[in-house]
Amino acid sequence: MTPTRAEFHVLLALMRGPRHGYGVMQDVEELSAGQLRLGPGTLYTAIKRLRASGLISECDADADRRRCYRLTRKGKSVASDEAQRLSDLVSEARKRGLLPSGT
């Protein structure tokens, strides 16, 4: 499975450990420097897909009884593969002069 942009950001947010939905939304906004803001519909659609694919799992609710989610081994592997794919793409963009070379 290749995650969508929103799904990849959710996986990245969960790399820090279990989070509830609102915490994931905050982490995604921080990770993207405010460029990506997930609304509840987008977030929970992504969570539903990631759970169905076995990339995240639900964990015990927190003290406020909010559902929490955590990354599975498979999710970490998929996130790592996607990060490598993006890194390779950035390298290619540098080779073609689209981005300055990283020195």
N, C-alpha and C positions, 0 to 999 in steps of 0.2 A: 504494500500500500504506500502510495506517495501522499503525504498529508497536504492539505490545502494550506494557504498562508496562515489562516486563523488557527487551524489545527496544529501547525508547527509551533506557533507562538504558545498555544496551550501546553504542548509538550515541553517547551523550554521553561515555561513558568513552573511546571511540576517537577523540573529537575532540582529545584530548591527544597522539595519535600511536599508532603500532602497539603492541599489547599482546598478551601471551599470556593464556590463559584465567584463570589465577589472578590476574594483574594486573587483568583486567577485573572479576573478582569483588570484589577489594579496592576498586577505584575506585567501583563501584556502591554498595558499602556506605558508602563515604565520601560520595559524592554525595547519598545518601539519609539521611545522618546516622544510619545504622544501622537505618533503617526497612525497608530491602529488602536481604535477603541471598539471593543466588542460589546455590542448590546446583548441583552439577555437571550434573545432569540438566536442570534449567531452563536453565542457561547454554548448554549445548551444543545443546539444542533450539532456543534463540533464535539461536545462531550458525549452525546449519544452515539455518534459515529465512531469515536475513539474507543468507547467502551465495547461497542459491537465488534470492533476489530481486535480487541484484546490488548490495546495499547495503554489503556488506563483502567483502573478499577476503583470502585467506590470503597471507601474505608469508613470506620465508625464516625458517626456524627460528632461534631465538636460540642462544647458546653452549651452553645446556643441552638443546638439541634439542627445545624445546617449540614447538608450533605458535603462530604469531603471526598476528594479524588486524589489518587496517587498514580505515579508512573509504574508500569510493569517492566520487566526485563525486555520484553518484546518492544514496548514503547520506547525505551531508552535506545535500543538498537535502531529502530526506525528513525528516531530523532538524530542519532549519530550519522546514519546514512544520508539523511536529508541535509544535514550541516555540511557533510563532505561534498555532496552534489553542489550545494551553493558555493562552497569554497572553490571548487573546480571551475564553476561558471565565472566567478569573479577573476580567477587567474586568467581565464580565456579572454575576458573583457579587457584585462590589462595588456595581454599580448597583442590585442587588436587595437590598442590605443584609445579605448573607450574610457578607461580610468588611468590615472597616473600610476606608474610602477611603484610598488611598495618598497621603498628603500629606507 
